[in-house]
Amino acid sequence: MRLLLVMTMLLTPAMAQQKIQFSGAVRGTEIFRKDIGHGLVFVIGPPPGDDPDDQGFAIQIQPAGQAQPDNYLRCVTLPAHGPTAADLPASQFVNDSNEQLPDAELAPLRTRDLQFVLNSADQKKACDELDAELYGPQRVDPKTGAIVMGDPGYKAPLLGSAKVALKNIEIADLGQAKKAVLKSLTFEVVIVFPPAGRKR
């Protein structure tokens, strides 16, 4: 009991993880925005450059107050090529006949686990490293002698995490449409920021 009390006293508010929970909904071309603190905004809306024949949504974490904000999930949410857990195209939720998947098949698609950087400096660091891994020359790790892609001395920045649980997934009445249309979503979100006292 004494050890528990000491540990509780040592865990100051500055060192505790910060957790934010909220729910929301998005329909059609709407954009859902929620200020999550730390100068960041959680966003779900139509993805940039969306294919009009495969309408859906995309999840982003953006810096607040910018006219053309970056997406802080972009360089730390894999895979680097193809859809990630942040992408919600309508085609993920239907079969080849454009019929909505049964609940058993939708279940694994409902939870999206994401990570994000916390500021523009960390975004640049993470994106530079991703570019080096994807397109840069192979290098040798001076400590191990192993061949690595990217910078052998790279230290990843502290990351926040987002768990998005998709609840009601509504596919539009397709009629003669060639591809699926994701009409609306409801969702629950848990955002966790790393302890403020941690350094990387």
C-alpha positions in Angstrom: 0.0 0.0 0.0 2.8 2.4 0.9 4.6 1.6 -2.5 1.3 2.4 -4.3 1.0 5.7 -2.5 4.6 6.7 -3.3 4.1 5.8 -7.0 1.0 7.9 -7.1 2.8 10.8 -5.6 5.6 10.5 -8.1 3.3 10.4 -11.1 2.7 14.1 -11.4 0.1 15.5 -13.7 2.9 16.7 -16.1 4.0 13.0 -16.5 0.6 11.4 -16.9 -0.7 10.5 -20.3 -3.4 12.8 -21.5 -6.5 11.0 -22.9 -9.4 12.6 -24.8 -12.6 10.7 -25.7 -15.4 11.9 -28.0 -17.9 10.7 -30.6 -19.1 12.2 -33.8 -20.7 11.7 -37.2 -20.1 12.6 -40.8 -22.4 12.5 -43.8 -21.8 13.1 -47.5 -19.3 15.9 -48.1 -19.4 17.1 -44.5 -16.2 17.6 -42.6 -16.1 16.7 -38.9 -13.5 18.7 -36.9 -12.7 18.4 -33.2 -10.0 20.4 -31.3 -8.0 17.9 -29.3 -5.6 20.3 -27.7 -1.9 20.7 -28.2 -2.6 22.9 -31.2 -4.1 19.9 -33.1 -7.5 19.1 -34.7 -9.0 15.7 -35.4 -10.7 15.6 -38.8 -12.8 13.2 -40.8 -14.0 14.2 -44.2 -13.7 13.4 -47.9 -10.1 12.6 -48.7 -8.1 15.1 -50.9 -8.1 14.0 -54.5 -11.0 11.6 -53.8 -12.0 9.3 -56.6 -15.6 10.4 -57.3 -16.5 6.8 -58.3 -15.4 5.4 -54.9 -16.6 7.9 -52.3 -15.5 7.6 -48.7 -13.8 9.5 -45.9 -10.3 9.9 -44.5 -9.1 10.5 -41.0 -6.5 13.2 -40.4 -4.8 14.9 -37.5 -4.0 18.5 -38.5 -2.3 21.5 -36.9 -4.9 24.1 -36.0 -5.2 27.5 -37.6 -3.5 26.8 -40.9 -5.1 27.5 -44.3 -3.7 24.4 -45.9 -2.8 22.2 -42.9 -0.6 19.2 -43.2 -1.7 15.7 -42.0 0.3 14.6 -39.0 -0.7 11.0 -39.6 0.8 11.0 -43.0 4.4 9.9 -42.4 3.9 7.6 -39.4 0.9 5.6 -40.4 1.9 2.7 -42.7 1.9 1.3 -45.3 3.6 4.0 -47.2 1.9 2.9 -50.5 -1.8 2.1 -50.7 -4.6 2.6 -48.2 -3.8 2.9 -44.5 -6.0 2.5 -41.5 -6.7 6.3 -41.8 -8.4 5.7 -45.2 -12.1 4.8 -45.3 -13.0 4.3 -49.0 -16.5 3.0 -49.6 -15.0 -0.1 -51.4 -13.7 -1.4 -48.1 -17.2 -2.0 -46.7 -18.8 -3.8 -49.7 -18.4 -7.0 -51.6 -17.8 -7.4 -55.3 -21.5 -6.9 -55.9 -21.6 -3.6 -54.0 -23.6 -5.1 -51.2 -22.6 -4.1 -47.7 -20.5 -6.7 -45.9 -22.1 -8.7 -43.2 -21.4 -7.8 -39.6 -18.8 -10.6 -39.1 -16.7 -9.2 -42.0 -17.2 -5.6 -41.0 -16.0 -6.3 -37.4 -12.2 -6.2 -38.2 -12.7 -3.0 -40.3 -14.4 -1.1 -37.5 -11.3 -0.3 -35.3 -8.6 1.9 -36.7 -5.4 2.3 -34.7 -3.3 5.3 -35.7 -0.3 7.3 -34.6 0.6 10.9 -35.2 3.4 13.4 -34.6 2.8 16.3 -32.3 4.3 19.3 -34.2 5.8 20.5 -37.5 9.4 19.8 -36.5 8.6 16.2 -35.7 6.5 16.0 -39.0 9.6 17.1 -41.0 11.8 14.6 -39.1 9.4 11.7 -39.7 8.7 12.5 -43.3 12.5 13.0 -44.1 13.1 9.6 -42.6 10.3 7.9 -44.5 11.6 9.5 -47.8 15.1 8.2 -46.9 13.8 4.7 -46.2 11.7 4.6 -49.4 14.0 6.3 -51.9 17.4 6.8 -50.3 20.5 4.7 -50.7 21.3 1.8 -48.4 23.5 2.7 -45.4 25.5 0.7 -42.9 24.7 1.0 -39.2 28.0 1.9 -37.6 27.1 0.1 -34.4 26.0 -3.2 -35.9 27.4 -3.2 -39.4 23.9 -4.1 -40.7 22.6 -2.6 -44.0 19.7 -0.3 -43.3 17.4 2.0 -45.2 17.1 5.5 -44.0 19.3 7.2 -41.3 20.9 4.6 -39.0 21.0 7.2 -36.2 17.3 8.1 -36.6 15.3 8.4 -33.3 11.6 8.5 -33.8 9.8 11.5 -32.2 7.2 11.0 -29.5 3.9 10.0 -31.0 0.3 10.4 -30.0 -2.2 7.6 -30.7 -5.8 7.6 -31.9 -8.2 4.7 -31.7 -11.2 5.2 -34.0 -14.1 2.8 -33.6 -16.5 3.0 -36.5 -20.1 2.4 -35.3 -22.9 3.0 -37.9 -21.6 2.5 -41.5 -24.2 3.6 -44.0 -23.8 2.7 -47.7 -25.9 4.7 -50.1 -28.6 3.0 -52.1 -26.5 2.1 -55.1 -29.1 1.5 -57.8 -27.2 1.3 -61.0 -24.0 2.9 -59.6 -20.8 1.3 -60.6 -19.0 1.7 -57.3 -20.0 2.0 -53.7 -20.8 5.3 -52.0 -20.2 5.7 -48.2 -23.1 7.8 -47.2 -22.4 8.3 -43.5 -20.4 7.2 -40.5 -20.7 7.5 -36.7 -17.6 6.9 -34.7 -16.0 7.0 -31.2 -12.5 8.3 -30.8 -9.9 7.9 -28.0 -6.8 10.2 -28.4 -3.8 9.6 -26.1 -0.9 12.0 -25.9 2.4 10.9 -24.5 3.4 12.1 -21.0 4.4 15.7 -21.1 7.6 15.0 -19.1 9.0 12.5 -21.5 11.8 13.5 -23.8 13.1 11.7 -26.9 
